[in-house]
Amino acid sequence: MSNPSLTLPQNSLQTVIDLLAKHKLVESFVEKQDMPRHDLVQILVRKQNLARLQQIINHLHPEEVGLILEQLRTDEQIFLWGQINENRKEEILLEAPISVLQTLGRRDYKTEKARIKAFDLFEGRLREITITDSEDLTSTKPIWIDLVNPTFEDRIWVGDIFDIEFPDPNKLSDLESSARFYIEEHGEIHLHSDFLLDKEAISRNVAVSFILHNNILFSTRTEELPVFRLQRLRALSQRDYVFNALDVLLDLYSANAEYSADSLEDVYHSLEIVGNHVLNNQMTDEEAAKILTDIASEEDLNGRIRRNVLDTRRAVSFLMRGKILSKNQQKEAQQILRDIESLDGHTAFLFDKINFLMDATVGFININQNKVVKRLTVISVLFMPLNLLAGIGGMSEFSMMTQNLPWQISYAGFILGLFAVAWLTYTVLQFFETPSLRK
């Protein structure tokens, strides 16, 4: 990590130590003073010291900064790390000694949702290891180290312990399909797979990176997944459920197939409810629009499940072709492939059912539109002869024809004649209307 040929100038180290001590002393002194505008004075003094410290530390070589951090106490390391520019932290971490990486990497581990989890085998069961420093990882024999949304510092210091390089979990989806499964020259196995996250509000596929190195499985992802929780619960509660890192990896893929099957059952249930509503009820346009939204949501989930099982099949097939599985593991891998093959038929059937329900719903919308058009057509046909007669009634010839009659009688008779013609037209339309179009 560090270059032995590079020596740290003592004046740089001493200057940093003096500034840290001065900063701590001045802050303690100012806090105890009772003076006007106390807060303003404290802020000014703090900024002055920090500006001097930042000026020195940000002009040093990254490896020099790493060596300075190594000479400081833990609290001073963390404080000084906060004064370094963000755009320099990555290059400093690449040059920092392992002891510094351990300090910076574990400073947030005492939270309930740890970013790094490690597991070993104890009496035939998977057991979680409490991580406080590197000795917790090196003194035991972990078979699985799981990183959930790790920071750059986390990936660096854990990678240095086991001599591997972790990928950025936020960039796993940027990989080409052909680069997702490969074996390094020294035997390190890399796999990048998609795992289904089926939530009530939204469903998506989450990319997970696996690395098999020195009989240890390393997994990296951006968020917690139900499949991983399920696998851990099984291995924690059942004796001899897994024996090594490859067993853990295969069981994760098996649990992923089971989780996909459970999600397919939910799709079946949702489509059954939609189907009953479509086939047994008259629908308004608003109801049809809601049903189309539900169908589209289930279609999207079905597509994600299909992609998920396809990716799992590729990963398991890669492991089988690599000839790294034992005889029992080969049998388990074949069973996973058989389970996935059975799911393919279900996803294809669901696609057909979704298309049928969507066509039926669109058909109901068309029927509702046809009913509106029919009503407008009937009204236009009824008023067609009335408009003609009304035009005649408004001409001067009609007044000449009825000049011997009072206008009240002539126009009343004319209006009654219009009603008679309208009734006759409606009767004729009803007579010629086919039974299939009658409401």
Secondary structure, DSSP 8 states (H G I E B T S, - for coil): ---TT----HHHHHHHHHHHHHHHHHHHHHHH---TTHHHHHHHHHHHHHHHHHHHHTTS-HHHHHHHHHHS-HHHHHHHHTTS-HHHHHHHHHHS-HHHHHHHHSTTTTSSS-SEEEEEEETTEEEEE--SSTHHHHSS--SEEEEES--HHHHHHHHHHHT-----GGGGGGS-GGGSEEE-TTS-EEEEEEEEEE-SS-EEEEEEEEEEETTEEEEEESS--HHHHHHHHHHHHSTTS--SHHHHHHHHHHHHHHHHHHHHHHHHHHHHHHHHHHHHS---HHHHHHHHHHHHHHHHHHHHHHHHHHHHHHHHHHHHHTT-S-HHHHHHHHHHHHHHHHHHHHHHHHHHHHHHHHHHHHHHHHHHHHHHHHHHHHHHHHHHHHHHHHHHHTSHHHHHHTTTS-HHHHHHHHHHHHHHHHHHHHHHHHHHS-GGG--
